Amino acid sequence: MGQCYYNETIGFFYNNSGKELSSHWRPKDLVVVALGLTVSVLVLLTNLLVIAAIASNRRFHQPIYYLLGNLAAADLFAGVAYLFLMFHTGPRTARLSLQGWFVRQGLLDTSLTASVATLLAIAVERHRSVMAVQLHSRLPPGRVIMLIVGVWVAALGLGLLPAHSWHCLCALDRCSRMAPLLSRSYLAVWALSSLLVFLLMVAVYTRIFFYVRRRVQRMAEHVSCHPRYRETTLNLVKTVVIILGAFVVCWTPGQVVLLLDGLGCKSCNVLAVEKYFLLLAEANSLVNAAVYSCRDAEMRRTFRRLLCCRCLRPSTHESVRYTASTPTGTGIRIMLPENGHSLMDSTL
């Protein structure tokens, strides 16, 4: 092991990596901070609303909604982490201690990892539920709790490792350009892990889509000219496209630059776009609330009651209607036939 530089300043590592450390507020810095503060506040308010809705409505006290609540909690944490970054960026970066820099980076890594891992956990649970043709209420609570614990163990592991071992304080030639105190291998592993999560989500939702399409086709054979067959299939396609499309748009740019930096691409100008791509990844915490929660009709009704201080009371008719079905996690209810006779509710 070479010489270690635990007593050096932040500026020493930034100069070593070739990343500019500004001494004053530049127009670019002000734009990034203004956009970042706006996104952070929206992320905080939106996900607080989702958590409040799940906590206040007993109809959401079901295992699958615990996962949606965990997603909102992870995204809320991401909003806090990014808000912390906005107050410790620009010229303020140079005043950070090494420990303070690792705290700033660790908050981001932990929260974003928890958010991405929860997206995969939701996909896995939707796959299990759809394949078993089960209602949300029949999901084993213990299984969901284990998934949530696993998500946060993985997130904390990735978030804490750089400060304790996966840094470049003792190997300056391995320092990344985007995060000058972190090893390039850490950035590469983080990017590849996110890519793996996306590929798994594609596989899971593709399997769900083809399975549900086959079941709906069988239903159409037993119920001639079923009016909702084409609508159900199109809604399912739209939901899958929205889920995967949102992930691709928000995460792919950041994953690409992380991977390029992690692989040591000297000719790639990753520093020119890194702040904007990180902001785009943070915006995914806002998009998640819209994709996974706001498309649920019952969730929207709960939002309206909360925002109106419960001035809109649920009617008896709504309560009775709800008991006949189960709300969907992403706003689409797919009625699947069992042997062509009774219908069972399964959701994506």
N, C-alpha and C positions, 0 to 999 in steps of 0.2 A: 504493500500500500504506500502511495506517495505522501507528500507533505499535505497536511490538512490546514484549512484556512478558516477556522471557527471564529477567529477574532477580527476578520476583515469586515469591511462595510458592504452594503448593498451595491454601492457604486463600483467596487472592485469586481464583483461578479458580472455586473452589466457590461463593464468595459471589456472583460474577458470574452464575453459572448458576442460583443459587437452590437448590443441593443442600447439605443440612445436612452439616457436618463435625463429628462428635461429638468431644468432648474426654474422654469416659469411656465405659466399656463399658456399653451398654444391654442389657436382656434380649433385644431383637431381634437385636443384634449377636452375643450369645453363642449364640443358637439357630442363626443362619446359620453361624457358625464351627464349631459342633459338628457340624451336618449336613455342612458342607463338608469337614471333616477326615475324617469317616466315608466319604463318597463318594470322596474323593481316595485314601484308603488302599485301598479296595476296587478302584478303577480301576487303581491301581499293581499290586496283587497279581494281579489277574485278567489283565491284559495282559502282565505279566512271565511268567505261566504260559503264555500263548498263544505268546509269542516263544520261550520255552524249549522248548515242544513242537515248534514248527516247526524249530528249530535242531537238536534232538536226534534227530528221526525222519527218516531219509533218504527215507521215502516222501513227505514234505512238501517235498522239495527240487525243486519244480516251479514254473514261472512263476506260476500262479494263486495258489499259497500264498505267493509273494513279496508279492503284493498284500495278502493277508490279514495277512502279517507287517508290512507297511507300515502297514496300518490299526491294528494293535496298537501299533506304534511311535508313530504319531500320537496315539493315545488315551493311551498311556503319557506322552507329552510333555504332553498336556492335563492329566493327573493331577498332574504335577510343577508345571505352570503354576498350576493352581488351588490346590495346596498352598502355593505361594509367595504367592498372593493372600491365603490365609487367615492367613498370618503377617504380612501387611502391609495389614491392613484395620482397620476400626473407628478407634479413636483413633490408631493407628499411621500412618494415611494422611497425617495432617497433618505428620508428621515426614519424609515422603518428599521428596526433591528432584524437580525437574521430570524429570530424566533417569531417576531411579528409578521415577517414575510411568509413564513411557513404556516402561520395561523391563517393569514389571508388566503393563501393557496389551498390549504387543507379544507377550509370551509366550502370553497367552490367545488373541489374534487369530491368531497363527501356528499354534498347535496345533489350534485348532478348525477353521480353514480347511483344514489338511492332512487332518483327519479327514473333513470333509464332501467334499472333493475326491476322497479315496480311495474313499469310498462310490460316487461317480459312476464312477470308474475301474473298480471291480469290476463295476458294472452294465454298462458298455460291453464289458468283456472277456467277461462271461457271455453277452451278446447275440451277440458275434462267434463265440464258441465254439458256442453252441446253433445259430445259423444255419448254421454250417459243419459241424455234427454232428461235432465234434472232441473228442478226449480232452484233459484238462488238459496232458498231457506234450507235446502238439503245439503249444501256444501258443508263439509266437516269444519267446525270452527278451529279445531286443533291444527288442521292442515294450513289454514289461512294464517294463523298465528306463527306457525313455523316458517311460512314463506316471508312474512313481514320481518321476523327476527333474522332470517337469512339475508334479506335485502340489506338491513342495516349493519350486519356484521361485515358483509362484503364492502359496503360503502365506507364504513369506518376504517376497514383494513386498507383500502386504497387511499383514503384520505390521510391516514396517519403514517403510512410507510415512508413517504418522502422525507418527513422531518426526522425520522429515526435512522433510516438506512439508505433509502433510494434517492439520494441526493448526489451532488457532484462536488461537495466541499473538499473532498480528498482526491478528486480526479478532474481537474479543470478541463482536460481535453474532452471529457464526456458531457460537458454542460450543454444544455439546449439553448437555442436563441430566444424562443418565445418565453420560456421560464428559466432564467439564467442560473437558478440554484438547483434545478432538477436535472437528473440524468436523462439523456435522450432516450434511453431504453424505456424509462417510465412513460414518456409521452407515446412511444410506439405501442407499448402494451395497452395503455388506456384507449388509444384509437382503435386498435384491433379488437379489444373487448367490446367496444360500442358497435363496431361493425358486425361482430359475431351475434350480439343481441339483435341487431336489425335482421340478419339472415334467419335467425331462429323465429323472429316474429313473422317474417314473410312465410316461412314454412308452416307455422301454426295456423295463421289466418287463411292461407291457401287451402290447407286441409279442411278447415272449418267450412270454407266457402263451397268446396266441391261436395263435402258431405251433406250440407244443408240443401244444396241444389238438387242432389239425388233424392233426398227425402221429399222435397217440395214437388219434384216431378212425379214421384209415386203418389203423392196426395192428389195431383191433378188427374192421374189415371183413375183414381177411385171417385173423385168428385169432378164430373165432367164440366169443362169450361169454367173452372174455378176462377173467379174474378180477381183474386188477390195473388195468383201465382206469379204473373209477370211483375207486379208491383213489389212483391217480397224479394224476388231475385234481384231486381234493380236496386232496391234499398240496401240489400246485403252487399252488392258490388260497391255502392257508394260509400258505405261505412268502412269497408276494407280499404278502399282507395284513400279515404280521409285519414284513417289511422296511420297507414304506412306512408302516405304522401306527406303528412305533417312531420313525421319523424325524419324523412329524407330531406325535406326542405330546411328544417331547423338544424339538423345534426351533421349532414354530409359535408358541408363546407368546412366546419371546424375539425371534423375527423380527418379530412384530407390534409389540412395544413399541419395538424398535430403529427400525422404519420410522416409527412415530408420532413418536418423538423426532426422527428425521432429517428429517421433513417439517415440524417445528416446531409440533406440536400443543400449544398452550398449556393447553387445558382437559383434556388427558389426564394422569391421575395416574400416569405411568410409574414414578416413583421409589418408589411404594408396593410395587411387585411386582418390580422389576428384579433384586434379589438372588436371589429365589426362582426366577425364570425362568432366570437364569444357572446356578443350581445344577441345574435340570432339564436344560439343555443339556449340562452337564458329565456328568450321569448317562447321557447317550447313549453316552459312552465306555465305560461299563460294559455297557450294553445291546448295543452292537456285538459285544462278545466272545461274548455268549450267542447272538445271531442268526446271526453269520457263522462262528463257530468251534465253539462248544460243541454245536451241533446235528449236527456231523460225528461219526459213530460212531468212526472211527479216531482223531480228535482226543481224544475222551473217553477212549479206552483209553490214549492217551499221557499224558493228564492223570493218570489213576490210577497209571500206572507212575512218573511223576515225583513225585507226592505220597506214594507208598508207597516211595520210594527204590528204584524198580525191583524191588520185591518181587513184582510181578505180571509175569512174563515172558511175551512173546507166544508162543503155541504154534505148532508147525509147521503145524497145520491152519489157523490164522489167516493165516499167511504165504502158504500155498498159495492160500487163498481170495482173498486180496487181489490176487494176480497176475492173477486172472481179471477184475478190474474195477478201476475207478479211484474213489477217494474223492471225495465231492461237496463243493463249497465251502460249501453251506448245508444239507447233510444230506438231500437228496432226489436219488435217482438215477432218471432217466427213460430207459427203454429205447425207442429209436426204430427202426422197421423201415426197411430200405433195400430198396425195391421189393417189400416184403411178405415178404422172406425173411430174410436175416441181420440181426441186431440190432446197433446201434451205440449206444454210451453217450454221452449228453449230459446236462449238468447245469445247474441254475439257480444 
